[in-house]
Amino acid sequence: MKLAGKVALVLGGAKGIGREICFYLTGQDVSVATTYWDWPEESASLVEELTRTGGNHLAMSTDLREPEAVAALFAEIHRKYGRLNILINNIERGGMPVVHGDYTSEQWELELATTLKAKRWAFHHALPLLKKSGDGTVVNITSIAGLVGRSGPAGLIFNDGYSAANRAVGLLTETWARIGAPEVRVNELMLGFFETRHAQGTRGWNLLSTEQRRAITDHILLDRTGRSDEVLKAIRFLLSDADYLTGATLRLDGGYVLGGEKAVPMPTGVV
């Protein structure tokens, strides 16, 4: 896919990786629609910066947990653009045990509604527009929490509901790839510990002790957390270069999932 001239929707553009993706795409001459809800200062800054770019962009305050609000968002996209080529399904809310402690029912519902339910309704309303474009692309952004859950050194960062929601999105990625084919490709970008997502720049990371943070990075084969520019490289690949890839998961975690077990030296044997 050549990105210039396309229309993209990036959910959750107010801060973090969602914001980085928004402005990467505007830099590629993509018309970007994005959403915000809470985080008032970051949301105001997003709207101001999008306006300064001078492109044909749209930023809407949308509670993506509400199916009616999602439907209204897509009605506005259809009115403004008449089409959609790219959906970056980035929205999530991950409560951290080190921040929230034991579950309340409200926290559990928030994690499931934002991380799973919102993605489902966004895809549901996006699909007709993506099919119409003939070259639609969906990237579901998830977390390795869906694989490791509340275990090992990550157990202070990944909550149960958030982990379950991310695993469920993996199943939906495969189903949606079947539904979208052949006009729409659907893939999953599964992230490990990144700046502004699970690691530096998050409240939970700053609550961990030096030893607890070191235990996480010791579990990563590449011995460091990831950078946002590395996420953008993966997004570019999935949008522009992965023409024959659908229903797949690209795990970008520096080897965290593999890091719990080391490869032992080959024994000498007995023969």
C-alpha positions as CSV (number, residue, x, y, z in Angstrom):
1,M,0.0,0.0,0.0
2,K,1.2,3.5,-0.9
3,L,0.2,5.6,2.1
4,A,-0.1,9.0,0.5
5,G,-3.7,10.0,-0.1
6,K,-5.2,7.2,2.1
7,V,-7.6,7.8,5.0
8,A,-6.8,6.2,8.4
9,L,-8.5,6.0,11.7
10,V,-6.2,5.8,14.7
11,L,-8.1,5.0,18.0
12,G,-6.7,6.6,21.1
13,G,-4.6,9.3,19.6
14,A,-4.3,11.6,22.6
15,K,-1.0,10.2,24.0
16,G,1.6,7.6,23.8
17,I,2.0,5.3,20.9
18,G,-1.4,6.2,19.4
19,R,-0.3,9.8,19.2
20,E,3.1,8.8,17.6
21,I,1.2,6.7,15.0
22,C,-1.1,9.7,14.2
23,F,1.7,12.0,13.4
24,Y,3.7,9.4,11.6
25,L,0.8,8.9,9.2
26,T,0.1,12.7,8.8
27,G,3.8,12.9,7.8
28,Q,3.1,10.4,5.0
29,D,0.3,12.6,3.6
30,V,-2.4,10.4,5.1
31,S,-5.7,12.0,6.1
32,V,-6.0,11.0,9.8
33,A,-9.1,10.6,11.9
34,T,-8.5,9.9,15.6
35,T,-10.3,9.8,18.9
36,Y,-9.8,11.0,22.4
37,W,-11.9,10.9,25.5
38,D,-10.1,11.5,28.8
39,W,-6.7,13.0,29.4
40,P,-7.9,16.6,28.8
41,E,-4.5,18.3,28.5
42,E,-3.1,15.7,26.0
43,S,-6.4,15.7,24.1
44,A,-6.3,19.5,23.6
45,S,-2.7,19.3,22.5
46,L,-3.6,16.6,20.0
47,V,-6.3,18.7,18.4
48,E,-4.0,21.8,18.3
49,E,-1.2,19.9,16.7
50,L,-3.4,18.2,14.1
51,T,-4.8,21.6,13.2
52,R,-1.3,23.0,12.7
53,T,-0.4,20.3,10.2
54,G,-3.0,21.8,7.8
55,G,-4.2,18.5,6.5
56,N,-7.7,17.1,6.1
57,H,-7.7,15.6,9.6
58,L,-10.5,14.8,12.2
59,A,-10.2,14.5,16.0
60,M,-13.4,13.5,17.8
61,S,-14.2,13.1,21.5
62,T,-15.6,9.6,21.6
63,D,-16.3,7.2,24.4
64,L,-15.4,4.0,22.5
65,R,-16.9,1.8,25.2
66,E,-20.3,2.8,23.9
67,P,-21.4,1.1,20.6
68,E,-23.7,4.1,19.8
69,A,-20.7,6.5,20.1
70,V,-18.6,4.3,17.8
71,A,-21.4,4.3,15.2
72,A,-21.6,8.1,15.4
73,L,-17.8,8.3,14.9
74,F,-18.0,6.2,11.7
75,A,-21.0,8.2,10.4
76,E,-18.8,11.3,10.7
77,I,-15.9,9.6,8.9
78,H,-18.2,8.5,6.1
79,R,-19.6,12.1,5.9
80,K,-16.2,13.7,5.8
81,Y,-14.2,11.2,3.7
82,G,-16.6,8.7,2.2
83,R,-14.0,6.0,2.6
84,L,-11.5,4.4,4.9
85,N,-8.3,2.5,4.1
86,I,-6.6,2.0,7.4
87,L,-7.8,1.1,10.9
88,I,-5.3,1.2,13.8
89,N,-7.2,-0.5,16.6
90,N,-5.0,1.0,19.4
91,I,-7.5,1.6,22.1
92,E,-6.9,-0.1,25.5
93,R,-7.1,0.4,29.2
94,G,-4.7,-1.7,31.3
95,G,-4.9,-1.5,35.0
96,M,-1.6,-2.3,36.7
97,P,-1.6,-4.4,40.0
98,V,1.2,-2.1,41.3
99,V,-1.1,0.9,40.8
100,H,-4.7,-0.4,41.4
101,G,-4.1,-3.2,43.9
102,D,-6.9,-5.8,44.1
103,Y,-9.7,-5.6,41.6
104,T,-12.9,-3.7,41.9
105,S,-15.8,-4.6,39.5
106,E,-15.5,-1.1,37.9
107,Q,-11.8,-1.6,37.1
108,W,-12.5,-5.1,35.6
109,E,-15.3,-3.7,33.4
110,L,-13.2,-0.8,32.3
111,E,-10.3,-3.0,31.1
112,L,-12.6,-5.4,29.2
113,A,-14.8,-2.7,27.7
114,T,-11.9,-0.6,26.5
115,T,-9.4,-3.2,25.4
116,L,-11.8,-5.7,23.9
117,K,-15.3,-4.4,23.3
118,A,-14.2,-1.1,21.8
119,K,-12.0,-2.8,19.3
120,R,-14.8,-5.2,18.3
121,W,-17.3,-2.4,17.5
122,A,-14.7,-0.3,15.7
123,F,-14.0,-3.2,13.4
124,H,-17.7,-3.9,12.9
125,H,-18.3,-0.3,11.7
126,A,-15.1,0.0,9.8
127,L,-15.4,-3.2,7.7
128,P,-17.9,-1.9,5.1
129,L,-15.7,1.1,4.4
130,L,-12.5,-0.9,4.4
131,K,-14.1,-3.5,2.0
132,K,-15.3,-0.7,-0.3
133,S,-11.7,0.7,-0.5
134,G,-10.5,-2.6,-1.9
135,D,-7.2,-2.4,-0.1
136,G,-8.2,-2.0,3.6
137,T,-5.7,-2.8,6.4
138,V,-6.4,-3.3,10.1
139,V,-3.7,-3.4,12.8
140,N,-4.9,-4.6,16.2
141,I,-2.4,-3.4,18.7
142,T,-2.2,-5.7,21.7
143,S,0.2,-6.7,24.5
144,I,2.2,-9.7,25.5
145,A,0.0,-9.6,28.6
146,G,-2.2,-11.9,26.5
147,L,0.5,-14.5,26.6
148,V,2.2,-14.1,30.0
149,G,-0.7,-12.8,32.1
150,R,0.1,-11.9,35.7
151,S,3.2,-14.1,36.0
152,G,6.9,-13.5,36.6
153,P,8.3,-10.0,36.8
154,A,5.5,-8.7,34.5
155,G,2.9,-9.7,37.1
156,L,3.2,-6.3,38.8
157,I,2.3,-4.6,35.5
158,F,-0.3,-6.8,33.7
159,N,-3.7,-7.2,35.3
160,D,-5.9,-10.3,34.8
161,G,-8.7,-8.6,32.9
162,Y,-6.3,-6.7,30.6
163,S,-4.4,-10.0,29.9
164,A,-7.6,-11.9,29.1
165,A,-8.9,-9.1,26.8
166,N,-5.6,-9.1,24.9
167,R,-5.7,-12.9,24.4
168,A,-9.3,-12.5,23.1
169,V,-8.2,-9.9,20.6
170,G,-5.8,-12.5,19.1
171,L,-8.7,-14.8,18.4
172,L,-10.7,-11.9,16.9
173,T,-7.7,-11.1,14.6
174,E,-8.0,-14.5,13.0
175,T,-11.8,-14.3,12.7
176,W,-11.7,-10.8,11.2
177,A,-9.0,-11.8,8.7
178,R,-11.4,-14.5,7.4
179,I,-14.3,-12.0,7.3
180,G,-12.2,-9.3,5.6
181,A,-10.5,-11.3,2.9
182,P,-9.7,-10.7,0.2
183,E,-10.2,-7.0,0.2
184,V,-9.0,-6.3,3.8
185,R,-5.9,-7.5,5.6
186,V,-6.1,-7.9,9.4
187,N,-3.0,-8.4,11.6
188,E,-2.0,-8.1,15.2
189,L,1.0,-6.1,16.5
190,M,1.7,-7.5,20.0
191,L,3.9,-5.2,22.0
192,G,6.2,-5.9,25.0
193,F,7.6,-3.3,27.3
194,F,7.8,0.1,25.5
195,E,8.3,3.7,26.5
196,T,4.8,5.1,27.4
197,R,3.3,1.5,27.2
198,H,4.1,-0.7,30.2
199,A,7.5,0.8,30.8
200,Q,9.1,4.3,31.1
201,G,6.6,7.1,31.2
202,T,3.9,5.1,32.9
203,R,2.7,5.5,36.5
204,G,3.2,1.8,37.2
205,W,6.8,1.7,36.0
206,N,7.7,4.6,38.2
207,L,6.2,2.7,41.2
208,L,8.5,-0.3,40.7
209,S,11.7,-0.5,42.7
210,T,15.0,-0.5,40.8
211,E,15.2,-4.3,41.5
212,Q,11.7,-4.9,40.1
213,R,12.5,-2.9,36.9
214,R,15.8,-4.8,36.5
215,A,14.0,-8.1,36.8
216,I,11.8,-7.1,33.8
217,T,14.7,-6.0,31.6
218,D,16.7,-9.1,32.7
219,H,13.8,-11.1,31.3
220,I,14.1,-9.4,27.9
221,L,16.6,-11.1,25.6
222,L,17.7,-7.8,24.2
223,D,18.2,-6.4,27.7
224,R,16.2,-3.2,27.2
225,T,12.7,-1.8,26.8
226,G,11.5,-0.8,23.3
227,R,11.3,2.7,21.7
228,S,8.3,4.2,20.0
229,D,10.2,4.6,16.7
230,E,10.5,0.8,16.7
231,V,6.8,0.5,16.9
232,L,6.4,2.9,14.0
233,K,8.8,0.8,11.9
234,A,6.5,-2.2,12.5
235,I,3.4,-0.2,11.6
236,R,5.0,0.9,8.4
237,F,5.8,-2.7,7.5
238,L,2.3,-3.9,8.3
239,L,0.7,-1.1,6.3
240,S,3.1,-0.8,3.3
241,D,5.2,-3.9,2.9
242,A,3.2,-6.9,4.2
243,D,0.9,-7.4,1.2
244,Y,0.7,-11.1,1.7
245,L,0.2,-11.1,5.5
246,T,-3.2,-11.5,7.1
247,G,-4.5,-13.1,10.2
248,A,-1.0,-13.0,11.7
249,T,0.6,-11.8,14.9
250,L,3.9,-9.8,14.8
251,R,5.3,-10.0,18.4
252,L,7.6,-7.0,19.1
253,D,8.9,-7.6,22.6
254,G,12.6,-7.8,22.4
255,G,12.3,-11.5,23.4
256,Y,10.5,-11.0,26.7
257,V,8.3,-14.0,26.1
258,L,11.4,-16.2,25.4
259,G,13.5,-14.7,28.1
260,G,12.3,-16.8,31.0
261,E,14.1,-19.9,29.8
262,K,17.7,-19.9,28.7
263,A,19.2,-22.2,26.0
264,V,21.6,-24.5,27.8
265,P,25.0,-25.4,26.3
266,M,25.0,-28.6,24.2
267,P,26.2,-31.5,26.3
268,T,29.2,-33.6,25.2
269,G,27.0,-36.8,24.9
270,V,28.0,-40.4,25.6
271,V,29.1,-41.7,22.1
